[in-house]
């Protein structure tokens, strides 16, 4: 089963380029966000295996989003199991 990836970047061109590259290598892009707030929300909703975060995004930067995602994961140990 391919790894599920969430891409977060405020540039539509960058998101599309990453999506094309990843999908050409057999990875599944399960979602895209254009800011850090949406990236955190979508991480909770989609439970991706990997989140690619741009460092400079509107609403919340990538480092802050990564810290929030780590906090969510550490408080929810069942998050590792994907829903069928």
Biopython code that builds the backbone (N, CA, C, O; Angstrom):
import numpy as np
from Bio.PDB.StructureBuilder import StructureBuilder

atoms = [
    (1, "UNK", "N", (0.849, -1.181, 0.000)),
    (1, "UNK", "CA", (0.000, 0.000, 0.000)),
    (1, "UNK", "C", (0.894, 1.243, 0.000)),
    (1, "UNK", "O", (1.817, 1.347, 0.808)),
    (2, "UNK", "N", (0.616, 2.192, -0.916)),
    (2, "UNK", "CA", (1.462, 3.400, -0.966)),
    (2, "UNK", "C", (1.280, 4.259, 0.279)),
    (2, "UNK", "O", (0.213, 4.281, 0.892)),
    (3, "UNK", "N", (2.334, 4.956, 0.628)),
    (3, "UNK", "CA", (2.268, 5.903, 1.741)),
    (3, "UNK", "C", (1.392, 7.075, 1.345)),
    (3, "UNK", "O", (1.402, 7.517, 0.197)),
    (4, "UNK", "N", (0.632, 7.573, 2.316)),
    (4, "UNK", "CA", (-0.281, 8.695, 2.087)),
    (4, "UNK", "C", (0.404, 9.986, 2.519)),
    (4, "UNK", "O", (0.941, 10.072, 3.623)),
    (5, "UNK", "N", (0.382, 10.991, 1.644)),
    (5, "UNK", "CA", (1.118, 12.237, 1.880)),
    (5, "UNK", "C", (0.177, 13.432, 1.795)),
    (5, "UNK", "O", (-0.661, 13.526, 0.898)),
    (6, "UNK", "N", (0.339, 14.339, 2.752)),
    (6, "UNK", "CA", (-0.342, 15.631, 2.736)),
    (6, "UNK", "C", (0.694, 16.688, 2.366)),
    (6, "UNK", "O", (1.766, 16.751, 2.969)),
    (7, "UNK", "N", (0.375, 17.514, 1.381)),
    (7, "UNK", "CA", (1.264, 18.591, 0.944)),
    (7, "UNK", "C", (0.688, 19.917, 1.432)),
    (7, "UNK", "O", (-0.484, 20.208, 1.194)),
    (8, "UNK", "N", (1.503, 20.721, 2.113)),
    (8, "UNK", "CA", (1.076, 22.042, 2.571)),
    (8, "UNK", "C", (2.063, 23.088, 2.064)),
    (8, "UNK", "O", (3.223, 23.125, 2.474)),
    (9, "UNK", "N", (1.575, 23.930, 1.167)),
    (9, "UNK", "CA", (2.392, 25.000, 0.591)),
    (9, "UNK", "C", (1.437, 26.054, 0.053)),
    (9, "UNK", "O", (0.389, 25.711, -0.494)),
    (10, "UNK", "N", (1.775, 27.316, 0.196)),
    (10, "UNK", "CA", (0.884, 28.368, -0.286)),
    (10, "UNK", "C", (0.983, 28.598, -1.794)),
    (10, "UNK", "O", (0.205, 29.371, -2.351)),
    (11, "UNK", "N", (1.912, 27.949, -2.446)),
    (11, "UNK", "CA", (2.068, 28.083, -3.894)),
    (11, "UNK", "C", (1.364, 26.931, -4.615)),
    (11, "UNK", "O", (1.760, 25.775, -4.463)),
    (12, "UNK", "N", (0.318, 27.237, -5.401)),
    (12, "UNK", "CA", (-0.348, 26.170, -6.161)),
    (12, "UNK", "C", (0.612, 25.446, -7.113)),
    (12, "UNK", "O", (0.501, 24.236, -7.308)),
    (13, "UNK", "N", (1.545, 26.183, -7.697)),
    (13, "UNK", "CA", (2.520, 25.570, -8.604)),
    (13, "UNK", "C", (3.374, 24.543, -7.866)),
    (13, "UNK", "O", (3.601, 23.447, -8.378)),
    (14, "UNK", "N", (3.845, 24.884, -6.677)),
    (14, "UNK", "CA", (4.678, 23.961, -5.897)),
    (14, "UNK", "C", (3.878, 22.737, -5.484)),
    (14, "UNK", "O", (4.373, 21.614, -5.569)),
    (15, "UNK", "N", (2.642, 22.947, -5.036)),
    (15, "UNK", "CA", (1.803, 21.802, -4.641)),
    (15, "UNK", "C", (1.598, 20.854, -5.816)),
    (15, "UNK", "O", (1.716, 19.638, -5.665)),
    (16, "UNK", "N", (1.291, 21.409, -6.984)),
    (16, "UNK", "CA", (1.058, 20.585, -8.174)),
    (16, "UNK", "C", (2.328, 19.857, -8.600)),
    (16, "UNK", "O", (2.279, 18.683, -8.966)),
    (17, "UNK", "N", (3.459, 20.547, -8.554)),
    (17, "UNK", "CA", (4.732, 19.926, -8.931)),
    (17, "UNK", "C", (5.072, 18.772, -7.993)),
    (17, "UNK", "O", (5.472, 17.698, -8.442)),
    (18, "UNK", "N", (4.913, 18.997, -6.689)),
    (18, "UNK", "CA", (5.171, 17.926, -5.724)),
    (18, "UNK", "C", (4.213, 16.758, -5.921)),
    (18, "UNK", "O", (4.620, 15.597, -5.876)),
    (19, "UNK", "N", (2.938, 17.073, -6.139)),
    (19, "UNK", "CA", (1.958, 16.014, -6.353)),
    (19, "UNK", "C", (2.338, 15.166, -7.565)),
    (19, "UNK", "O", (2.343, 13.938, -7.483)),
    (20, "UNK", "N", (2.650, 15.801, -8.669)),
    (20, "UNK", "CA", (3.026, 15.062, -9.883)),
    (20, "UNK", "C", (4.250, 14.190, -9.642)),
    (20, "UNK", "O", (4.281, 13.031, -10.054)),
    (21, "UNK", "N", (5.252, 14.740, -8.981)),
    (21, "UNK", "CA", (6.482, 13.991, -8.700)),
    (21, "UNK", "C", (6.198, 12.789, -7.803)),
    (21, "UNK", "O", (6.629, 11.674, -8.099)),
    (22, "UNK", "N", (5.480, 13.014, -6.717)),
    (22, "UNK", "CA", (5.201, 11.932, -5.772)),
    (22, "UNK", "C", (4.339, 10.845, -6.399)),
    (22, "UNK", "O", (4.623, 9.658, -6.241)),
    (23, "UNK", "N", (3.290, 11.242, -7.109)),
    (23, "UNK", "CA", (2.406, 10.254, -7.727)),
    (23, "UNK", "C", (3.113, 9.471, -8.829)),
    (23, "UNK", "O", (2.788, 8.306, -9.057)),
    (24, "UNK", "N", (4.078, 10.092, -9.521)),
    (24, "UNK", "CA", (4.825, 9.372, -10.557)),
    (24, "UNK", "C", (5.727, 8.303, -9.951)),
    (24, "UNK", "O", (6.177, 7.392, -10.646)),
    (25, "UNK", "N", (5.987, 8.420, -8.655)),
    (25, "UNK", "CA", (6.815, 7.441, -7.934)),
    (25, "UNK", "C", (5.968, 6.446, -7.140)),
    (25, "UNK", "O", (6.501, 5.644, -6.374)),
    (26, "UNK", "N", (4.633, 6.503, -7.328)),
    (26, "UNK", "CA", (3.758, 5.545, -6.685)),
    (26, "UNK", "C", (3.233, 5.945, -5.316)),
    (26, "UNK", "O", (2.613, 5.123, -4.641)),
    (27, "UNK", "N", (3.458, 7.170, -4.889)),
    (27, "UNK", "CA", (2.950, 7.648, -3.615)),
    (27, "UNK", "C", (1.542, 8.212, -3.813)),
    (27, "UNK", "O", (1.188, 8.648, -4.909)),
    (28, "UNK", "N", (0.745, 8.198, -2.747)),
    (28, "UNK", "CA", (-0.614, 8.740, -2.804)),
    (28, "UNK", "C", (-0.662, 10.092, -2.105)),
    (28, "UNK", "O", (-0.336, 10.184, -0.921)),
    (29, "UNK", "N", (-1.059, 11.131, -2.811)),
    (29, "UNK", "CA", (-1.266, 12.444, -2.197)),
    (29, "UNK", "C", (-2.717, 12.469, -1.727)),
    (29, "UNK", "O", (-3.643, 12.515, -2.536)),
    (30, "UNK", "N", (-2.901, 12.439, -0.403)),
    (30, "UNK", "CA", (-4.255, 12.336, 0.156)),
    (30, "UNK", "C", (-4.890, 13.706, 0.393)),
    (30, "UNK", "O", (-6.089, 13.791, 0.657)),
    (31, "UNK", "N", (-4.095, 14.781, 0.301)),
    (31, "UNK", "CA", (-4.653, 16.109, 0.488)),
    (31, "UNK", "C", (-3.627, 17.199, 0.264)),
    (31, "UNK", "O", (-2.421, 16.957, 0.239)),
    (32, "UNK", "N", (-4.149, 18.423, 0.099)),
    (32, "UNK", "CA", (-3.296, 19.601, -0.081)),
    (32, "UNK", "C", (-3.872, 20.750, 0.736)),
    (32, "UNK", "O", (-5.085, 20.953, 0.780)),
    (33, "UNK", "N", (-2.994, 21.488, 1.373)),
    (33, "UNK", "CA", (-3.382, 22.664, 2.148)),
    (33, "UNK", "C", (-2.569, 23.853, 1.677)),
    (33, "UNK", "O", (-1.419, 23.703, 1.263)),
    (34, "UNK", "N", (-3.174, 25.050, 1.740)),
    (34, "UNK", "CA", (-2.437, 26.243, 1.306)),
    (34, "UNK", "C", (-2.015, 27.133, 2.469)),
    (34, "UNK", "O", (-1.518, 28.239, 2.255)),
    (35, "UNK", "N", (-2.212, 26.655, 3.710)),
    (35, "UNK", "CA", (-1.724, 27.387, 4.881)),
    (35, "UNK", "C", (-1.558, 26.418, 6.045)),
    (35, "UNK", "O", (-2.038, 25.286, 5.995)),
    (36, "UNK", "N", (-0.882, 26.866, 7.083)),
    (36, "UNK", "CA", (-0.570, 26.001, 8.215)),
    (36, "UNK", "C", (-1.783, 25.574, 9.022)),
    (36, "UNK", "O", (-1.829, 24.448, 9.517)),
    (37, "UNK", "N", (-2.766, 26.456, 9.164)),
    (37, "UNK", "CA", (-3.969, 26.116, 9.922)),
    (37, "UNK", "C", (-4.700, 24.954, 9.245)),
    (37, "UNK", "O", (-5.101, 23.997, 9.906)),
    (38, "UNK", "N", (-4.870, 25.044, 7.936)),
    (38, "UNK", "CA", (-5.524, 23.960, 7.197)),
    (38, "UNK", "C", (-4.681, 22.684, 7.233)),
    (38, "UNK", "O", (-5.227, 21.582, 7.279)),
    (39, "UNK", "N", (-3.364, 22.828, 7.212)),
    (39, "UNK", "CA", (-2.489, 21.650, 7.267)),
    (39, "UNK", "C", (-2.695, 20.883, 8.573)),
    (39, "UNK", "O", (-2.763, 19.654, 8.564)),
    (40, "UNK", "N", (-2.793, 21.598, 9.694)),
    (40, "UNK", "CA", (-3.020, 20.932, 10.983)),
    (40, "UNK", "C", (-4.395, 20.268, 10.979)),
    (40, "UNK", "O", (-4.524, 19.111, 11.382)),
    (41, "UNK", "N", (-5.410, 20.979, 10.534)),
    (41, "UNK", "CA", (-6.769, 20.419, 10.483)),
    (41, "UNK", "C", (-6.814, 19.177, 9.602)),
    (41, "UNK", "O", (-7.406, 18.166, 9.980)),
    (42, "UNK", "N", (-6.193, 19.251, 8.437)),
    (42, "UNK", "CA", (-6.227, 18.126, 7.508)),
    (42, "UNK", "C", (-5.397, 16.952, 8.006)),
    (42, "UNK", "O", (-5.706, 15.802, 7.694)),
    (43, "UNK", "N", (-4.351, 17.224, 8.773)),
    (43, "UNK", "CA", (-3.568, 16.144, 9.364)),
    (43, "UNK", "C", (-4.435, 15.330, 10.318)),
    (43, "UNK", "O", (-4.370, 14.100, 10.333)),
    (44, "UNK", "N", (-5.244, 16.022, 11.112)),
    (44, "UNK", "CA", (-6.154, 15.332, 12.032)),
    (44, "UNK", "C", (-7.213, 14.551, 11.246)),
    (44, "UNK", "O", (-7.500, 13.398, 11.567)),
    (45, "UNK", "N", (-7.786, 15.172, 10.227)),
    (45, "UNK", "CA", (-8.865, 14.545, 9.454)),
    (45, "UNK", "C", (-8.386, 13.374, 8.596)),
    (45, "UNK", "O", (-9.048, 12.338, 8.535)),
    (46, "UNK", "N", (-7.240, 13.535, 7.933)),
    (46, "UNK", "CA", (-6.792, 12.564, 6.940)),
    (46, "UNK", "C", (-5.807, 11.525, 7.473)),
    (46, "UNK", "O", (-5.656, 10.456, 6.882)),
    (47, "UNK", "N", (-5.136, 11.831, 8.584)),
    (47, "UNK", "CA", (-4.146, 10.929, 9.178)),
    (47, "UNK", "C", (-3.112, 10.437, 8.150)),
    (47, "UNK", "O", (-2.957, 9.229, 7.966)),
    (48, "UNK", "N", (-2.410, 11.353, 7.483)),
    (48, "UNK", "CA", (-1.423, 10.933, 6.480)),
    (48, "UNK", "C", (-0.198, 10.293, 7.145)),
    (48, "UNK", "O", (0.047, 10.476, 8.338)),
    (49, "UNK", "N", (0.557, 9.544, 6.353)),
    (49, "UNK", "CA", (1.813, 8.967, 6.840)),
    (49, "UNK", "C", (2.915, 10.019, 6.881)),
    (49, "UNK", "O", (3.792, 9.982, 7.744)),
    (50, "UNK", "N", (2.860, 10.965, 5.927)),
    (50, "UNK", "CA", (3.881, 12.004, 5.783)),
    (50, "UNK", "C", (3.188, 13.336, 5.514)),
    (50, "UNK", "O", (2.212, 13.399, 4.767)),
    (51, "UNK", "N", (3.705, 14.399, 6.131)),
    (51, "UNK", "CA", (3.221, 15.750, 5.850)),
    (51, "UNK", "C", (4.416, 16.570, 5.370)),
    (51, "UNK", "O", (5.418, 16.689, 6.076)),
    (52, "UNK", "N", (4.311, 17.128, 4.182)),
    (52, "UNK", "CA", (5.346, 18.015, 3.643)),
    (52, "UNK", "C", (4.868, 19.438, 3.878)),
    (52, "UNK", "O", (3.830, 19.849, 3.360)),
    (53, "UNK", "N", (5.639, 20.194, 4.672)),
    (53, "UNK", "CA", (5.242, 21.547, 5.066)),
    (53, "UNK", "C", (6.207, 22.592, 4.524)),
    (53, "UNK", "O", (7.422, 22.472, 4.683)),
    (54, "UNK", "N", (5.660, 23.612, 3.887)),
    (54, "UNK", "CA", (6.427, 24.799, 3.525)),
    (54, "UNK", "C", (6.711, 25.561, 4.821)),
    (54, "UNK", "O", (5.853, 25.610, 5.702)),
    (55, "UNK", "N", (7.873, 26.141, 4.949)),
    (55, "UNK", "CA", (8.199, 26.878, 6.171)),
    (55, "UNK", "C", (7.476, 28.211, 6.260)),
    (55, "UNK", "O", (7.096, 28.628, 7.354)),
    (56, "UNK", "N", (7.279, 28.889, 5.138)),
    (56, "UNK", "CA", (6.656, 30.219, 5.152)),
    (56, "UNK", "C", (5.295, 30.154, 4.476)),
    (56, "UNK", "O", (5.199, 30.143, 3.249)),
    (57, "UNK", "N", (4.237, 30.110, 5.292)),
    (57, "UNK", "CA", (2.866, 30.076, 4.775)),
    (57, "UNK", "C", (2.025, 31.072, 5.560)),
    (57, "UNK", "O", (2.373, 31.441, 6.681)),
    (58, "UNK", "N", (0.914, 31.507, 4.966)),
    (58, "UNK", "CA", (0.015, 32.408, 5.685)),
    (58, "UNK", "C", (-0.728, 31.665, 6.803)),
    (58, "UNK", "O", (-0.824, 30.437, 6.799)),
    (59, "UNK", "N", (-1.243, 32.431, 7.744)),
    (59, "UNK", "CA", (-2.036, 31.938, 8.880)),
    (59, "UNK", "C", (-1.213, 31.206, 9.926)),
    (59, "UNK", "O", (-1.412, 31.430, 11.120)),
    (60, "UNK", "N", (-0.304, 30.346, 9.521)),
    (60, "UNK", "CA", (0.578, 29.621, 10.437)),
    (60, "UNK", "C", (1.746, 29.077, 9.625)),
    (60, "UNK", "O", (1.546, 28.465, 8.576)),
    (61, "UNK", "N", (2.964, 29.298, 10.109)),
    (61, "UNK", "CA", (4.130, 28.814, 9.370)),
    (61, "UNK", "C", (4.288, 27.301, 9.557)),
    (61, "UNK", "O", (3.674, 26.707, 10.443)),
    (62, "UNK", "N", (5.104, 26.701, 8.723)),
    (62, "UNK", "CA", (5.290, 25.260, 8.739)),
    (62, "UNK", "C", (5.872, 24.717, 10.027)),
    (62, "UNK", "O", (5.494, 23.627, 10.455)),
    (63, "UNK", "N", (6.778, 25.442, 10.657)),
    (63, "UNK", "CA", (7.352, 24.963, 11.922)),
    (63, "UNK", "C", (6.307, 24.905, 13.026)),
    (63, "UNK", "O", (6.263, 23.944, 13.793)),
    (64, "UNK", "N", (5.469, 25.925, 13.108)),
    (64, "UNK", "CA", (4.399, 25.930, 14.112)),
    (64, "UNK", "C", (3.412, 24.794, 13.830)),
    (64, "UNK", "O", (2.964, 24.115, 14.753)),
    (65, "UNK", "N", (3.077, 24.593, 12.566)),
    (65, "UNK", "CA", (2.173, 23.508, 12.198)),
    (65, "UNK", "C", (2.779, 22.154, 12.574)),
    (65, "UNK", "O", (2.078, 21.280, 13.084)),
    (66, "UNK", "N", (4.072, 21.981, 12.325)),
    (66, "UNK", "CA", (4.732, 20.719, 12.683)),
    (66, "UNK", "C", (4.686, 20.497, 14.188)),
    (66, "UNK", "O", (4.423, 19.382, 14.637)),
    (67, "UNK", "N", (4.937, 21.538, 14.972)),
    (67, "UNK", "CA", (4.876, 21.407, 16.433)),
    (67, "UNK", "C", (3.470, 21.031, 16.888)),
    (67, "UNK", "O", (3.308, 20.204, 17.786)),
    (68, "UNK", "N", (2.462, 21.628, 16.279)),
    (68, "UNK", "CA", (1.089, 21.291, 16.649)),
    (68, "UNK", "C", (0.761, 19.852, 16.263)),
    (68, "UNK", "O", (0.108, 19.139, 17.024)),
    (69, "UNK", "N", (1.210, 19.425, 15.087)),
    (69, "UNK", "CA", (0.978, 18.038, 14.675)),
    (69, "UNK", "C", (1.662, 17.057, 15.619)),
    (69, "UNK", "O", (1.096, 16.010, 15.935)),
    (70, "UNK", "N", (2.860, 17.378, 16.068)),
    (70, "UNK", "CA", (3.548, 16.511, 17.019)),
    (70, "UNK", "C", (2.795, 16.439, 18.334)),
    (70, "UNK", "O", (2.707, 15.373, 18.945)),
    (71, "UNK", "N", (2.254, 17.560, 18.771)),
    (71, "UNK", "CA", (1.478, 17.588, 20.009)),
    (71, "UNK", "C", (0.212, 16.762, 19.891)),
    (71, "UNK", "O", (-0.171, 16.067, 20.833)),
    (72, "UNK", "N", (-0.438, 16.833, 18.739)),
    (72, "UNK", "CA", (-1.659, 16.051, 18.516)),
    (72, "UNK", "C", (-1.323, 14.560, 18.522)),
    (72, "UNK", "O", (-2.033, 13.766, 19.140)),
    (73, "UNK", "N", (-0.251, 14.182, 17.841)),
    (73, "UNK", "CA", (0.132, 12.771, 17.765)),
    (73, "UNK", "C", (0.513, 12.222, 19.136)),
    (73, "UNK", "O", (0.188, 11.078, 19.453)),
    (74, "UNK", "N", (1.192, 13.017, 19.947)),
    (74, "UNK", "CA", (1.622, 12.517, 21.251)),
    (74, "UNK", "C", (0.450, 12.371, 22.219)),
    (74, "UNK", "O", (0.538, 11.601, 23.175)),
    (75, "UNK", "N", (-0.639, 13.092, 21.988)),
    (75, "UNK", "CA", (-1.811, 12.983, 22.851)),
    (75, "UNK", "C", (-2.836, 11.982, 22.336)),
    (75, "UNK", "O", (-3.857, 11.755, 22.986)),
    (76, "UNK", "N", (-2.580, 11.383, 21.184)),
    (76, "UNK", "CA", (-3.514, 10.429, 20.601)),
    (76, "UNK", "C", (-2.746, 9.243, 20.039)),
    (76, "UNK", "O", (-2.504, 9.194, 18.833)),
    (77, "UNK", "N", (-2.353, 8.285, 20.876)),
    (77, "UNK", "CA", (-1.532, 7.167, 20.410)),
    (77, "UNK", "C", (-2.231, 6.278, 19.379)),
    (77, "UNK", "O", (-1.558, 5.565, 18.635)),
    (78, "UNK", "N", (-3.549, 6.305, 19.318)),
    (78, "UNK", "CA", (-4.267, 5.495, 18.340)),
    (78, "UNK", "C", (-4.248, 6.090, 16.950)),
    (78, "UNK", "O", (-4.740, 5.467, 16.009)),
    (79, "UNK", "N", (-3.689, 7.289, 16.794)),
    (79, "UNK", "CA", (-3.645, 7.968, 15.513)),
    (79, "UNK", "C", (-2.860, 7.195, 14.455)),
    (79, "UNK", "O", (-3.061, 7.407, 13.260)),
    (80, "UNK", "N", (-1.971, 6.306, 14.882)),
    (80, "UNK", "CA", (-1.137, 5.579, 13.924)),
    (80, "UNK", "C", (-1.917, 4.574, 13.090)),
    (80, "UNK", "O", (-1.499, 4.218, 11.989)),
    (81, "UNK", "N", (-3.045, 4.117, 13.610)),
    (81, "UNK", "CA", (-3.837, 3.127, 12.886)),
    (81, "UNK", "C", (-4.754, 3.827, 11.896)),
    (81, "UNK", "O", (-5.592, 4.641, 12.284)),
    (82, "UNK", "N", (-4.590, 3.505, 10.604)),
    (82, "UNK", "CA", (-5.455, 4.089, 9.572)),
    (82, "UNK", "C", (-6.826, 3.432, 9.629)),
    (82, "UNK", "O", (-6.946, 2.234, 9.886)),
    (83, "UNK", "N", (-7.848, 4.228, 9.387)),
    (83, "UNK", "CA", (-9.191, 3.679, 9.300)),
    (83, "UNK", "C", (-9.322, 2.921, 7.994)),
    (83, "UNK", "O", (-8.723, 3.313, 6.992)),
    (84, "UNK", "N", (-10.101, 1.831, 7.984)),
    (84, "UNK", "CA", (-10.258, 1.066, 6.725)),
    (84, "UNK", "C", (-11.025, 1.846, 5.694)),
    (84, "UNK", "O", (-11.246, 1.356, 4.586)),
]
sb = StructureBuilder()
sb.init_structure("model")
sb.init_model(0)
sb.init_chain("A")
sb.init_seg("    ")
for serial, (resi, resn, name, xyz) in enumerate(atoms, 1):
    if name == "N":
        sb.init_residue(resn, " ", resi, " ")
    sb.init_atom(name, np.array(xyz, "f"), 0.0, 1.0, " ", f" {name:<3s}", serial, name[0])
structure = sb.get_structure()
